[in-house]
Amino acid sequence: MKRITEMSLVLLIACQATPPAEPATTPDVETTEDAIRAPLPRSLKGTTPAGVFAANSDGTLRLDEGVRDRFDYYLSALGEDSIGNVKARIKADAFALPKKARTRVADLLSRYLQLRDSGHESDATLPERLTRVQQLRREILGAEAAAAFFAHDEAVDAVFAQIGDGQRTATDLEASLPDDVRDAREKSALPLTMFEREQAMGAARSVDVALIREQAFGAEARARLEALDVIRADRASRVDAFKRARTQLASSPDSAARIEDLFQRIFPSSEQARARIWVR
C-alpha cells in the first residue's frame, strides 16, 4: 500500500483527476445470511478486504491491528452503506469464527464505534489531546484491545508531539519513527528531492539527470519524464516567442487584433485556455 508507484511522480507530472461518481445507496440487510448474499457498496467492489479476523487455538479472537483494519474497511463505505448494513457485513465476515471469537468481534465493534463518536477537547495542547485520546481508547476498548489496535499510531503520535511541542527537532526524531512510517516519508519526499536535484544540476547535465531519474523511478518513468521535458521546452519556447512579438506589436494601431491573431496561430485550441495564463 505504501510502495512507490507511478503516482509518486505527481510533483513532476501534472495530472487531471476525474470526479468520483455519485455513490449509490445499497439496500438494507437484516440478517447475517442477507449480508453474506448482499452486493457490496460500489466503493468496495473489486477490492480486497483489509485486515483479518482470526482465532487463537483456544477459540478466542486474535487481537491485533488487523481487527481494526477489518472494521475500517467496512466503515469506509458509510454513506453508501448504512451503519446497520456495516454491522451486518462485519458480523457475516466473522461468521466462520468460533463462538467466543465472534462474540468478541461484536463487542469490540460496538466499543470501536463508541470510540469513533467520542469527542476531543479542541482547546487542549497537542500532547494533552493525545494523552486524552489514549485514555479514551483504554477506557472504551480496554487496555489489551487499545494496545493491539493503536500501538503503531501512538508511537508515531508520540514522535510528532515532541516535534510540535518543541522538545526536539524533526531531524533528531526521524530515527524514532517506526520503520514503515520512515520509509513512507522518504518515498513521499522523493519526487521533490529529485526535482531539486535536477534544478541544481541544470540542463547541461542531461545525461546525469536521466541517470538519476532511471535509478529512482525506472526506465519507463524516465522515458515519460524525458518526453514531458520536450513538451515543456516547446511550450516555453512558444510562450517566449509570443511575448516578444506582443511587445513589438503593442504600438501598432490595430495591436489588439494582431496580437489575438498571433495567439491563435501559436497556440492550438486545446491549450488556449491555459496559454492565456502562461502569457500574462
matplotlib code that plots the C-alpha trace (Angstrom):
import matplotlib.pyplot as plt

x = [0.0, 2.9, 5.1, 6.3, 4.1, 4.0, 1.7, 4.9, 5.6, 2.8, 5.1, 6.8, 3.9, 0.7, -2.4, -6.1, -8.4, -11.7, -14.5, -15.8, -19.2, -22.1, -22.3, -25.2, -27.1, -27.2, -30.4, -30.6, -29.8, -31.4, -29.7, -26.3, -27.5, -28.7, -25.4, -23.5, -25.5, -25.9, -23.8, -21.0, -21.2, -19.8, -16.6, -15.7, -16.4, -13.3, -11.3, -9.6, -10.7, -8.0, -7.0, -8.3, -10.4, -8.6, -9.0, -6.4, -6.1, -8.5, -11.2, -10.7, -10.2, -6.6, -6.2, -4.0, -4.2, -5.8, -9.1, -9.2, -8.2, -11.1, -13.6, -12.2, -12.6, -16.3, -16.7, -15.1, -18.3, -20.5, -22.6, -23.2, -23.9, -26.0, -24.4, -26.8, -25.5, -21.9, -22.6, -24.3, -21.4, -18.9, -20.9, -21.2, -17.4, -16.8, -19.4, -16.8, -15.0, -15.6, -18.4, -16.1, -14.2, -17.5, -18.8, -15.6, -15.8, -19.3, -18.3, -15.2, -17.2, -19.7, -16.9, -14.9, -18.0, -18.4, -14.8, -15.2, -18.1, -16.4, -15.3, -12.0, -11.1, -10.2, -8.6, -6.0, -2.4, -1.3, 0.3, -2.8, -5.1, -3.0, -3.0, -6.8, -7.2, -5.1, -7.1, -10.4, -9.1, -8.3, -11.5, -13.7, -11.8, -9.9, -6.1, -5.4, -7.5, -6.3, -2.7, -3.4, -5.3, -3.3, 0.3, 1.7, -0.3, 0.6, 4.3, 4.0, 1.9, 4.5, 7.2, 5.3, 4.0, 7.6, 8.3, 5.2, 6.0, 9.5, 11.1, 13.3, 13.9, 12.3, 15.7, 16.5, 13.3, 13.2, 15.0, 12.5, 9.6, 8.6, 10.4, 7.4, 6.5, 10.0, 10.2, 6.9, 8.0, 11.2, 9.4, 6.8, 9.6, 11.4, 9.8, 10.5, 14.1, 14.5, 13.1, 15.5, 18.5, 17.6, 17.2, 20.6, 22.3, 20.9, 20.0, 23.7, 24.0, 21.1, 22.8, 23.2, 19.6, 18.4, 20.5, 19.2, 15.6, 16.1, 17.7, 14.8, 11.8, 12.7, 13.3, 9.7, 9.1, 12.4, 11.3, 8.0, 9.7, 12.0, 9.0, 7.5, 10.7, 10.4, 6.7, 7.6, 10.6, 8.4, 5.7, 8.2, 9.7, 6.3, 5.4, 8.6, 8.1, 4.6, 5.6, 8.4, 6.1, 3.4, 5.8, 6.7, 3.1, 1.9, 2.5, 0.7, -2.8, -4.6, -2.4, -5.2, -6.5, -3.0, -1.9, -5.0, -4.4, -0.8, -2.1, -4.5, -1.7, 0.8, -1.4, -3.8, -7.3, -6.8, -4.4, -5.6, -7.4, -4.1, -2.0, -3.8, -2.5, 1.0, 1.4, 0.2]
y = [0.0, 2.3, 1.2, 3.7, 3.7, 6.0, 8.2, 9.1, 11.4, 13.7, 16.6, 16.1, 15.2, 17.2, 15.1, 15.8, 14.0, 12.7, 13.5, 10.4, 9.1, 9.8, 6.9, 4.5, 3.7, -0.1, -1.7, -2.6, -6.1, -7.6, -10.9, -12.4, -14.6, -11.5, -9.7, -12.7, -12.6, -8.8, -6.9, -4.8, -1.0, 0.4, 1.7, -1.8, -3.8, -5.3, -4.6, -7.0, -6.6, -5.1, -6.8, -10.1, -11.8, -14.9, -17.1, -18.4, -22.1, -21.7, -20.1, -16.6, -13.7, -13.0, -9.3, -7.2, -4.2, -6.5, -6.5, -2.7, -2.6, -5.0, -2.8, 0.3, -1.5, -1.8, 1.5, 3.3, 2.7, 4.6, 7.0, 4.3, 1.7, 2.4, 1.7, -1.2, -2.7, -2.2, -4.1, -6.9, -7.3, -7.4, -9.9, -12.0, -11.7, -13.1, -15.9, -18.7, -17.9, -19.9, -18.5, -16.8, -15.0, -13.9, -12.6, -10.6, -9.2, -7.9, -6.4, -4.7, -3.3, -1.7, -0.2, 0.9, 2.7, 4.4, 5.5, 6.9, 9.0, 10.3, 14.0, 15.5, 18.8, 21.2, 23.9, 21.5, 21.3, 18.6, 16.4, 16.9, 15.8, 12.8, 11.8, 12.1, 10.1, 7.3, 7.4, 7.2, 4.2, 2.3, 3.3, 2.2, -0.6, -1.9, -1.9, -5.0, -4.1, -0.4, -1.5, -4.0, -1.5, 1.6, 0.8, 1.8, 5.0, 6.0, 5.5, 7.9, 10.4, 10.5, 11.4, 14.2, 15.5, 16.1, 17.9, 20.1, 20.8, 22.0, 19.4, 18.0, 18.7, 16.8, 15.6, 14.3, 12.4, 11.0, 7.9, 7.3, 6.7, 3.1, 1.7, 1.7, 5.3, 6.5, 4.6, 6.1, 9.6, 9.2, 7.8, 10.6, 13.2, 11.6, 13.5, 16.8, 15.8, 14.7, 18.0, 20.0, 17.9, 18.4, 22.1, 22.3, 20.2, 22.3, 21.3, 21.0, 17.7, 15.9, 12.5, 12.7, 13.8, 10.8, 8.5, 9.6, 9.5, 6.0, 4.9, 6.5, 5.7, 3.1, 3.2, 3.7, 6.6, 8.1, 8.0, 9.6, 12.4, 13.0, 13.2, 15.7, 17.7, 18.1, 19.2, 21.7, 23.1, 23.5, 25.3, 27.6, 28.5, 29.4, 31.4, 33.4, 34.0, 35.2, 37.6, 39.1, 39.5, 41.0, 43.7, 44.6, 44.8, 46.8, 50.1, 49.3, 50.9, 47.5, 45.9, 44.0, 42.3, 41.4, 40.1, 37.9, 36.6, 35.7, 34.0, 31.9, 30.8, 29.9, 28.1, 25.3, 25.5, 22.6, 24.7, 28.2, 28.5, 27.6, 29.6, 32.8, 32.3, 31.4, 34.6, 37.0]
z = [0.0, 0.7, -2.2, -4.8, -7.9, -10.9, -8.8, -6.9, -9.8, -9.0, -8.2, -11.6, -13.9, -13.7, -14.0, -14.0, -11.5, -12.6, -10.1, -8.5, -9.4, -7.1, -4.5, -4.8, -1.6, -1.0, 0.2, 3.9, 5.0, 8.1, 8.8, 8.6, 5.7, 3.9, 4.5, 3.1, -0.1, -0.4, -3.0, -1.7, -1.9, -5.1, -3.4, -2.1, -5.3, -6.7, -3.6, -1.2, 2.5, 4.7, 7.9, 9.1, 11.7, 13.1, 16.2, 18.6, 19.4, 22.4, 20.2, 21.4, 18.9, 17.9, 18.9, 16.6, 14.3, 11.6, 13.5, 13.5, 9.8, 9.0, 10.9, 9.0, 5.7, 6.0, 7.8, 4.9, 2.9, 5.3, 3.2, 0.6, 3.3, 6.5, 9.8, 10.2, 7.0, 8.1, 11.3, 9.5, 7.0, 9.8, 11.6, 8.5, 7.9, 11.3, 10.9, 10.4, 13.7, 16.9, 19.1, 21.6, 18.8, 17.1, 20.4, 20.9, 17.4, 18.1, 21.4, 20.0, 17.1, 19.4, 21.5, 18.4, 17.1, 20.5, 20.4, 16.9, 18.1, 21.2, 21.2, 22.0, 23.6, 20.8, 23.0, 24.6, 23.5, 21.2, 24.0, 26.1, 23.3, 22.5, 26.2, 26.4, 23.2, 24.6, 27.8, 25.9, 23.9, 27.0, 28.8, 25.9, 24.3, 27.3, 27.6, 25.6, 22.6, 22.7, 22.6, 19.8, 17.7, 18.2, 19.4, 16.0, 15.7, 19.3, 18.6, 15.6, 17.6, 20.4, 17.9, 16.3, 19.6, 20.7, 17.4, 17.8, 21.4, 20.5, 22.7, 19.9, 16.2, 13.4, 12.3, 15.8, 16.0, 12.4, 13.5, 16.3, 13.8, 13.0, 10.0, 7.7, 8.5, 8.0, 4.6, 3.5, 4.4, 2.5, -0.6, -0.5, -0.5, -3.4, -6.3, -4.6, -3.8, -7.5, -8.8, -6.5, -7.7, -11.3, -10.9, -9.2, -11.9, -14.8, -18.3, -19.4, -17.5, -19.1, -19.1, -15.3, -14.9, -17.0, -14.9, -11.5, -12.9, -14.0, -10.7, -8.7, -10.9, -13.5, -17.3, -18.3, -16.0, -17.1, -20.7, -19.8, -18.0, -21.0, -23.2, -20.8, -20.9, -24.7, -24.4, -21.7, -23.7, -26.8, -24.7, -23.1, -26.5, -27.9, -24.8, -25.1, -28.8, -28.3, -25.5, -27.7, -30.6, -28.4, -27.2, -30.8, -31.8, -28.9, -30.6, -33.8, -34.5, -34.6, -31.9, -30.1, -33.3, -34.5, -31.1, -30.9, -34.4, -33.4, -30.2, -32.3, -34.6, -32.0, -29.5, -30.6, -29.4, -26.9, -24.8, -25.4, -22.0, -20.2, -22.6, -21.7, -18.2, -19.4, -21.3, -18.6]

ax = plt.figure().add_subplot(projection="3d")
ax.plot(x, y, z, "-o")
ax.set_aspect("equal")
plt.show()
